[in-house]
């Protein structure tokens, strides 16, 4: 399934690029599994929302040849443009600064696919967010999300081994597959076509822990304590109707 990702990181230079670009569980690997459940092709216009440093954008442009608008709040368009030039995807990837909570600067029905990896949980945890995004995807298009999640809701019963790492942001953003399904079912104008725990969870996390981001050191301790007991990756795909 992960042919592109495995081939990409077989090069030492590419592996160093990956380590420098990851901002969470390996977004390229997660994007490849998510995209494998969709009919992505070179004729598509895709919004990669919360693209970070563009690992998901790279996958969508290089594996599928799609035109991608790489939108992020935390990483500047100039920084991503320079990165995209360095890997030869600047002709396919349009970097843009976007705060999804304040509305998107696009025409209604502009995208064939809204694609978001390792990001949606930061801004999509309200009942209002999904309905605000649906209009930007054409009828028959898709919204596809892959995010870190929990195997079950902790509520107020946070496991003892997770207590040292648990904070208000994790409490707000990390939820179970059923929690996300229930939230999405409230939205009108979509049909849920897929929801599952993702197979690449362990590998994507392990690759993240080799990265150079400052928070990796703390996450190594957290994942040692977690030991495969609590975390998963949640995949949600809906068709716009």
Secondary structure, 3 states (H helix, E strand, C coil): CCHHHHHHCCCHHHHHHHHHHCCCCCHHHHHHHHHCCCCCCCCCEEEEECCCCCHHHHHHHHHHCCEEEEEECCCCHHHHHHHHHHCCCCCCEEEEECCHHHCCCCCCCCEEEEEEECCHHHHCCCHHHHHHHHCCEEEEEEEEEEEEEECCCCCCCCCHHHHCCCCHHHHHHCCEHHHHHHHHCCCCCEEEEEEEECCCHHHHHHHHCCCCCCCHHHHHHHHHHHCCCCEEEEEEEEEEC
